[in-house]
Amino acid sequence: MVSRITDRIFVPLLGTPKPVFINPTIRIYKDSAWGLASILMMHDDELNHQDEKELSLLIERYELMEAREEATFFDLTEFEALIEHYLIYGKHKRAQTVLLYASELYPESLGLQLRDAQILAGSGKLDHAIPRLLNLLAFEPQNEEIHLTLASLYSQTHQHLKAIRHFRKVMDFCDPETKGELYIDIALEYENLGHWDMAVQMLSEAIAHNPENETALHELSFCLETIGQNDRAIKVFQELIDRHPYSCPAWLGLGNALQRMSAYEKAIQAYEYCLVINEDFSPALFQKAGCLTLLERYHEAVECYLDTIVMDSPQAATYCMMGECMERLENLSEAEGYYRAALDLDQQYADAHIGLGVVFDLRDQSEASIRCMEKAVSLDPSHVDYQLLLGNAHKKAGNFLKAKALYDNALRLSPNNIDVWIEAIDNLQIEGLHTDALALIADATASVAANLRIGFRRFVSLHASSQRKEAFKLFDILLERESTENRELIEYYPEIQEDPDFCMRTSHRRKA
C-alpha cells in the first residue's frame, strides 16, 4: 500500500519495505565544489598568506580611511585581499568600492580585472562576468583561478561541457591535492549531463588519489545505484576494502550497496566494521538502524537512532524514524512523543505531522488525524503519499467527496501510482457508485500494467451492477492466476460468498 513517510523514512506503513539512504540522492542539479567563495579563499591562502589578525587590521585600516574620508596607501596585494574578503561575505557593493579605488592606482592590473569579473559574478551578472574572464584568459591562459571561476559559472548556467573543459585545463598544471578534488567536480558535471559511466570513471580516479575521500565514495555509490549496478558497487567497494581495510567510507559504501540488494544482515556487518574502526562514525550507525528497521527489529533500531542523537545533534528525521518504529510496535504514546519531539525541532517538518496523523488515525481520532495530515499537505502539496493518506483519512470518516478530490489530485501528480488508483476506486465502490467505478477502472487499466487487485475491483462493480455474465467471465480469467488473491476479494466483498456461481467456481477449483 502507500508509503507511510517520505523518502527520508525507511519503512512504508504497509507492503514491502524499501531502504532509503542518508544523503537522499534525488538530485536535479549538483554544484561544483568550486563556488566563488571557495576560489577566493584558496587564492587568499596562496597569494596573501595573511592570518586572521593581519586581515582584521587591514580591514580596520581601510574602513577607518573611509570613515575619515582620508587617502591611505595600500599595495595591490592588500587591495585584492580586501576585495576577496568582502566578496566572501557577500558584501558586493563594498567590494566594488574598493575595486574602484584600487583601479585608479593600478589601472593595468589583471588581478583587479579578475576581481571585477568576480564581483559581477557574485552580483548575479554572469552574462557580463564570463566575457571578461575569457578576455583575461587570453592574457593568462594558465591562470588557475580564472579557469576555476569560469568552470563554476558555466556549471551554474548548466553549460556542463564547458565547465568540464575548464576543469580539465586546470588539471594540466595544478598541484596533486587540487587534482584529486577536480576529478570529483568533473564527475558532478557528468552526473548533471546523465553521463554516468564517465562520472564513475572520474570518481574512481578521485578515489585512487585519496581512498578516504568521503564525497567521492558517496558519489560513486550514488552513480552505481542510479544505473542499477549494485553488483558492481559491491565489487568496487570490496576491492577498495581489500586495499584499504580501515576505510570507513568504503565499508559504508559496501553496506549501502548490500542494503539496496536487500542483504540486510550482511549490510549490518559492514556497518559494524565501520563502527569497529571508528565508533563515532554516525552515518554507519544511522544506516544500521535503517537495516534493523527493515528487519522489523524495531527496539534495536530505536537504540541505534538514540546513539546517533548522542553522537550528532538531534534531527527531526531521526525522531520521525523512531516514531515509526514505536508505531510498528503499537506503542502509540511513545510514537506520538517522538513525532512531537521532531516538531519541537522543526514545526514545518511535514513527515512529523503525517506521523501524528497516523497515530491519531490508529486511535480512531479522525478529526485530529485529518487536521495533522492537512498540515502536512499544506507544507508539501506535491507529495503524492500525503495526498493519498489524507484521502484515506477522509474516506474513513465518510467524507467521500473530499477523498475523491484528493485522489484526483494525487493521480494528476502520479498517474502510474497503483495505490492511488486502488484507493480512488474503493472510494467510489464504498458509496455504491459502480458505474463511476467502472469508468475509473477503465482509466486505470489504460495507465498502469494489468493488476489483479484492479481486476477484482472490476469484478465487484460488474457483479454489483447485475452484469453477472461479464463479471464471472472476468472471474474465470482471474482464477487462472494465483488463488491466494481470492482471499483479498472475499475480505473486500464478503457478500460474494452468498453467490452460488462464485461458490461453485471456487469449489471446483479446490477439488481440481
N, C-alpha and C positions, 0 to 999 in steps of 0.2 A: 504494500500500500504506500501511502505518501511518506516521504522523508520527513521526520519529525522536526528536525532543526536544520539550519542552513549548512552549507558545505564545511563550515568550521567545526561542526559537531560530527562525531564519528558514527553514531548509530541512528538509523531511522526507527520510528516507532513500531512499524510492522514490516514484514517482508525481510529480504536478505540484507544483512548489514553490509555497508561498503566503507572501506577505510578512506580517511581524508588526512592529508599530511600537513605538518606545520609549514608555514610559509605558503599559503594557498597559491596554486600555480595557474590560476585563471588570469592570464595577463594579456592585455591587448597590445601594450607597448612598454618597452623597457628603456630606461635612461642609461646612457653611458655613465661610467663612474667619473668621467672627466667633465663634471659640471664646471661652470666658470669659476666658482669659489674654490674648487679643488685645484684647478690650474693655477690660480693666483697664489694660493697658499704654497704650492710646490715651487713656484717662481720665487716667492718671498724667501723660502728656505734656501734655495740655491743661489740667489743673487745677493740678497741683502745680509743674511747671517745676523739679523738683529734679534736679540732676545726681547722678551715682553717689556722689560724695564726701559730699554733703549727706544723701542717703538712708542711706548707710552710718553716718554719725554719728547719725542719728535712730534707726536700729535699735539701735546700740550703747547709746544713752541709754536706750531703752526696756528693753532686756534687762538692763542694769545695774540699773535700778529694780526689775525683777522679782527679780533675784538678791539684792538688798539688802532686798527687801520694804519699799521706801520709797514715798512718794507724790510724784509729779513731775507738773508741769503740761505738758499737750500740747494744742495747739489742735485744732480739728476737722479742719483740712486735714492735720495731721500724723497724726492717728488714721486718717484714710482712707488716707493713703499707707502706713502700717504694715499695715493690713488688706489692701490691694491687693498689697503685697509678699509677704505670707505666702500669699495665695491663688494668686498667680502661680507660686510654688514648691511648691504643693500642701500647705502646712502649715495645714490647715484648723482643727485644734484650737487652734493658736496664734492664728490669725485670730479664732476665736471668743472667745478670752480677751481680746484687745484690744477686740473689739466690746462685750463685757460691761462692761469698764471705761469705754469711751467713752460707752456709753449711759447710764451713771449721771450723767455730766457734761452730756451733750447729749441728753436724752430725746426731744426733739421733732425731731431731725434726720432729714429724709427721706433724706439721703445715707447715714446709718448704717443706715437701714431697707433701703436698696438693697443695702448691703454684706451685711446679714443674709440677704437673699434669695439673694445670690450665694454666700455661704458654704453655704447649703442646697443650691444647685445644684451647687457644687463637691464636696459630700459625697454627691452622687447622690440627694438628696431632692427630685426635680423636682416631685413632686405637691404639695409644700409651698411650693416656691420660686415656681411660676407664679402661684398665687393672690395671694401677697404682691406680686409685681411688677405684677399687674393692678390691685391696690388702689393702689399708688403711682402708677400711670399716671393714675388718676382725678384725682390732685393735680397731676401734671406731665405733661400729655398730649403735650408736645413735647420730652420728655427723651430725647435720642438714645440714651443708654446703656441706659435701660430697654427701649426698643424693640429694640435690638440684642441685649440679653440674652434677651428673650422670643423673638425670632426664632431665636436659637441653640438655645434649649431646645426650641422647637417642632420645629426641624429634627432635633434628636437623638431626639425622640419620634415622628418620622415624621408629624408633623402639618404637612405641607409647605405647604398653602394658608394656614394661619395664619402660618407663618413668612414667606411671601411678603407677606402683608398688613402685617406689621410692618416688613419691609424697605422696602416702598413708602412707608410713613408717614415713615420717616427721610429718604427721598429728597425729601420736600416741604420740608425745612429744613436739610439737611446741606450741607457745602462740596463744591465740584466734584470734588475728588480722591476723597472718600468715595463720592460718587455713582457714579463710574466703577467702583469696586470692588463696589458694591451691585448693579449690573447683573449682574455675574458670580454673586453669591450668589443672586439671583433665578433666574438661568439654571440653577444647580445644583439648586435646588428643583424647577424644571420638569423637569429631567432625571430626578430621582428619581420624579417623577409619570409619566414617559414622555411628556410633552408637548413633543416635540422641536421643533416649529415655533416654539413660544413661547420655548424655550430659545435657538434660533438668533436670534430677533428680539432678545432681551436681549443676547446676546453681540455681535451686530452693533452695538448701541448702545455697549457697552463698548469695542469696537474703534474706533468713531468718536471716543470720548472719548480713547483712547490707542492708536494703531496699533501700539505696541511692546509691548503687554501680552501676554506670552507665555502666561499662563494662559487668557486669553480666546481667543487664536488656537488654542491646543491644544484647548480645549473645543469650539470651533466645528468644528474638523476632526473631532473625535470624534462630534459630533452628526450632521454630514452623512454621515459614514461609517456610523453606526448606521442611518440611514434610507435608505441606499443611494444617496445623491445625490452621487456622486463628480464627475459633470459639473458640478453646481452648485458643488461645492467648488473645482474648478479655476477656474471663472469668478469666484467670490468672491475667491480669493486673487490671481488675475491682476489684477483690478480694484484690489485693495488695493496691489499692487506698482506698478501704473501711477501711483497717487497717492503712494506711499511706496517708491520703488525701492530704498532702502537698509535696508528692514526684514528682518532675518534671520528672525524668526519667520514672516513672510509667505512668504518663499521656502521655508522648511521646510515650511509647510502645503501649499504648491503641490507640492513634491516628494513629500510623503506621499500626496496625492491622486493624483498621476500614478503612483506606485508601486502604489497599490490598483487602478489601471486597467491594470496590467502594462506601462505605458510606462516601462520601466526606464531606458533611455538618457536620455529627457527628464527623468526624476526625478533622475538623476545630475547633469545640467546644472543643475537647480535647486539641488541641494545644493552644487554647486561655486560657484554665485553667492553662497550664504551664506558660504562659506569665503573668497571674494574680499573680501567686506565685512568679515568678522571671521574671521581664520584660526584663532582659538581657540574657535570655535562648535562644540563637540564633538558636539551632537546631530546636526548635518548630516553630520559625518564618520561617525558611527555608522550613520546611515541610508544613506549612500553605500556603506558596507561591506556592508550588507544587500542593496542592489541588485546590487552586484558578485557577491555570493554567488549570487543568483538567476540571474544571467547566466553562472554557472559560471566566473567569473574569480576563482578561489579565491586565487591568490597575491596579487593586488591587494587583495582583501578583507582578507586577513590583515595586509597592510601598513597598511590603514586602521585596523583594530582595534588594531594596535600603537600607532598615533598617538593613538588615543583614550585608551589607557592612559597615555601620556606626559602628555596634557592633564589627565586626571582620575585619581583613584585607581583602581587595578585593581579590576575587578568579576568575580565568579565567572562571571556570564552571558557576559561578553566572552570569557573564556578558553574557555568551552564552545563558543562560536561559532567561535573559531579552531581548536579541536579538531575540530569537524565539517568545517571546510574542509580540514584536513590529512587527515582520514579520506577525504574525497572524492578527494583526490589520491593516495590509497593510501599515504600516508606515516604508517603506524600508530605509529611510535615518537614522532614529533612530536605526533601526535594525543593519544597517551597522556600525554605531557608536559604538554600544555595542560589536559587534564582533571584531572591531579593538581595542577596549579597552582590550578585552581578549588577543589579540595578543601582545599588549603593555606589558602585564604581562608575557606572555609566547609565544614566537614565534613558539614553537614546539607544541602548543596545537591544535591538529588536528580538534577538533569539531568547533573551530572558523573559520578555513579555509573552512570547509564544509558549515558553516553558511553563510560566504561571498559568496561562490559558489552558494548557493541557492538564495541569494539576486540578484546576477548578472543574474542568470537564469530567475528570475521573471521579470527582466528588459530586457530580451532578449539579454543580452550581453554574447553570447555563448563563445567567446574566453576567456574572463575574468573568466567566470564560470568554464570552463574546467581547466584553469590554477590553480584556487584555489582548486578544487577537486583533481587534480593530486597531489598537495602538500599534501593534507590530506592522500591520498592513499600511498604516499611515506613514510609518517610518521608512518602509521599503515596499512601495506599491507594485513594483515589478517582480516581486518574489512569488513565484507560482505556488510554492508549498504553503506560504502564508495565506494566499487566496483560497487554496483548497481546504486548509484546516479551518479557516473561518467559515467557509461554505458548509463544511460538515457540522460545525457547531450550530449554525443557523438551521440546518436540516434537522438536527437532533431536537432543536427547540420548536420545530414546527413552522419555522419562518421560510417556507419553500420558495417564495418569490425572491427573497434576499439571497438565499442559497443559489438559485438559478443565475442571478446576476453575477455572483462571484465566480461560479463555474464557467459562465460565458466569457468572463474577462480572463480567467486562467487559460481557457482554450485559445483565446486570441494571443496570449503570451507564449503558449506552448502547445501548438496543435497536435503534436505527436505524443503527448503525455497520456498514457493509457489509464493511469489512476484518475485523472480528471474526467476522462470520458466515462469511466465506470461510475464515479460518484454523481456526475450530471444525469446519467441515465437512471440511476437509482432514485434520484430526487424526483424525477417525473413519475416513475413507477409507484413510488410510495403514495403519491397523490391520485393514482389511478389514471394518469394521462398517458395511456398506452399508445394512442395514435401519435402523440408528440414524441414519445419514447422511441417508437419505430423509426420516425423520421431522423431523430438524433443518432440512432444506431446506424442508419444508412450513411450518415455523415461520418461517423466514427470509422466504419469499415473502409471508407474512401481515404481516410487519413492515416490509419495505423494498420499494421500487419494483422492477419487473422488471429483472433484471440478467443479462447474457449469461454472466458468469463463474459465477453460481449455476446458470444453465440448463445449462451444460456439465457442472457437477458432478453435476447430477441425471441427465444422460445417462450419466455414468460409473457411478454407483451402479445405475441401471437395467440397464445393459449387464453390469456385473459380477455382478448378481443374476439373470442369464439372462432378464431381461424385455426381450427383443430387440425385439419388435414395438412396445412402448410407447417404448423407447429411441430407435428410429430414426424413429418418428413425431415425437418431440420434436426429433430431429436435423434432420429436414427443415424444421421450423419455424425452427430456429436458423440453418440455411443461408441462409434468406431475408434474414438480416441481414448485417452486414459479414463478408466471407470471411476477412479478416485475423485474426479471432479464432480461426479453426480452428487456427492455429499454437499458440496457447496450449493448446488441447485436446490436440494431439499431444505437446507438451512435458510436459504434466501426466500424460497417459495414453498413453504411446508404444505400448503393445501394441495399441491400436485400429487401428494401421496394418496389422496382420495380419488384420483382419476384412474379408472380401470385400465385404460390403454397404457398409461405410464406404468402401472403395477405389472401388467402383462409383459411389457417390453423388458423391464428390469429383472423380472422373474426368469424370463427366457435367457437373459444374458448370464444370470448367476448359474443356471443349470448348464449352460454351454461352457 
